[in-house]
């Protein structure tokens, strides 16, 4: 398989079908509670990647069975680096989905699959609990199996389904956080920590997260549907 060879997009109805399938996983609570693990991987991976880019020391990533997670970094407790690190969590899945949609729009299915595999492998090095290791290994193994063994058409459908899920699944956690905060929960959420660091109200940060996720969904859908 030529990694950089462009691949024709599936028929439009198949692209729409993968989006509908991703939506069917994202909306019902029962399927969402299971699939949300993938969004948590992206969320904590976003924290970790930006922390490294901001020259903070990444110490550990933990993923839990309740789909929560934590990324532990060391560095200055204030400043741009820690602000960017905290802001990267809820924006990670939508931005990854947008980047994936751009790759699929250019026909780079194989590139998307192998970049995702590489990111999961890099993340695995820093995961420090058994459930987290299992989640990342199983997710990475699925990408490897599809990349190596599946036919090109199946690879394309899988890639489109994954990107749709990142775009759609990246929207729901912000609404969940907003609901928790409305009922007095999540006092140490990313939005609340950002509010304490920047003196910008947590509600403004929620609006920022909503804006990023919805804009990525609109932009990503435009690329995926070839509009």
N, C-alpha and C positions, 0 to 999 in steps of 0.2 A: 504494500500500500504506500503510495506517494503521499507523505504527510501534507505537502503544500499544494497538491493538485486540487483545483476547485471542483466541487461536486454540485450537480444540478439539484435544485430544491425539489422536495416532493410536490405532488399536485396540491393545489390550493386547498382542496377539501380535506386532504390529509393534515396539512398544517393547522387548519381550523379544528380538526378532530383532536389533534394533540393538545391544543389549547383548551378545548372542552374537557378533555380528560384531566388536565392539570387543575382546572377549575373544580371538577367533581371531587378531586382529592383535597383541595384547599378549603372548600366551603363546609362540608359536613364535619361536625366536631369529632366523630369517631376516627375518620381517616386522617383528619388534620393532626390529631394528637400523636399519631405515629409518624406521619410525613414531616411534621415540624422539626424533627431531629435534623433533617437536612438543612433547614433554615438556620438552626442553631449552629451547625457546623460552619455555615457561611458567616454568621454573625460573629462568632468568636474568632474565626479566621480573619475577618476584617479588622477586629481589634489588634490581633497579633501582627498582621502585615503592616498596618500603619504604625504600630509601636516600633517595629524594626526600622521602618523608613524614617521615623522621627528620632532614631538613635536612642530609644529606650531599651532597657534590657528585658527581654522576654524570658520569664521564669517558668511558667506553667500554663497549660490550658486544661480545663476540666469540663466534661459534658456529662449531664445527669439524665437519669431516666424520666424525669418529669419535664424534659426538653429545655430545662434551664442550663446555663453554663457560666463559666467565669474564666477570664484571662488575667493572669497576674503578671504585671510588669513592674520594673523598678526604674526610677529616674526622678527628676524634679517633680514635686507634688503639684506644681502650678506651671503655667506657661502654655505655649502653643502646642507643644508635643503631646501633652496629656489631654488637651482639649480635642485635638484631631483624633487621638486614639479612642477616646470615649465616643466621639461623633461617628466613628467608622462602623460601629456595630449594626445599628438598625438600617444603615444605608448600604451595607455590604451586599446583601442578597439582591436588592434591586439593581445596584450598579454592576454586579457580576452578570445578572440577567441581561442588562443593556449591552454589556460587552460581548456576551454570548450571542445576542441577537445580531450585533454588527458582524461578527464572524460568520454566522449562518447566512446573513444577507449577502456576504461575499463568497458563499459556497465553501467555507473552510470548516467543514464538519470534523475532519480528523484533527485539525489543530485544536479545535475546542475540546475534543475528548481528551487529548493528551495534555493540554494545559491544565484541565480540571484534575486529571490524575496526578500531575506533578505537584499541584497545590495541595492536594490531599496528602500526598507522601511527605511533603515538607511540614505540614501541620502535624502529622502523626508523630514526628520526632519530639514535639513539645507537649503532647497529651500525657497527662499524669494520673489518669484513673482508668480502671478496667472497662467501665461502660463506655467511656470516651474512646478508648483504643478500639473496642469492638465496633463502635459506630463508624469510625473513620475507616477501619480496615474493610468492613463490609461494603461501604459506599465506594471506596477505591477499587475493591475487587470487581464490583459491578461495572465500573468504567473500563477496567482492563479487559474483562471478558467481552464486553461489547466492542471495544476497539480492536481486539485480536480475532475474535471468532465470528462476529456477526457480519452479515452481508451489508454492503454499502447502504442499501435502502433502509435496512433496520437501524443502522448507525444513525442515519439522518433522522428517522422518526424518534429515536431515543434522545438525540441531541435537542430536537425541537421540544419534546416533552419536558426535558430538564430545564431548558431556558424559559419556557412558559411557566413552569412551576416556580422558578426563582423570581420571575416578575410578579406573578400573582401572589405567591406565598410571601413575598417581601412586603406586601401591603398590609396583610392581616395583623402581624405582631404589633404594629404601631397602634392600631385600634384596640388591641388587647391591653397594651400598656396604658392607653388613655382611660380605658374602663377601670383598670386596677387603681389608678391614681384617683379617679373620681370617687372610689369607695374607700380611699385611705390606704391602699396597698402600695407596694413597691416604693418605699421611701428612699431607697438607695439605687433607683434605676439610673440608667445612663443619662436620662433627661434631668433628673434631680441632681446628680453629681455635676453635670455641666452647668446647671443653674448656680450651684454653690461656687464653682470655679470662675464663672464668667459674669455673675450677677445679672444674667439674662434669665427671665422667668422660664421655668420648665415648660410651660405651655407654648412658649415661642419655639423651644427646641422640638416639641412634638409637631408643631406646624412645619418646621424644617424637615423632620423625618417624613411626614405625610407628603410634602411637596416633592421630595426626592423620589419616594417610592412611586407616586402616581405619575410623575413625569417620565420616570424610567419605564413604567408600564406602557404609557402611550407611545413613547419613542421606540421601545422594543417591539411592540405590536406592529408598528409601522414597518419596521425592517422585516419582521417575520412574515408579514403578509405581502411584502413587496409593494407597498403603497407609495 
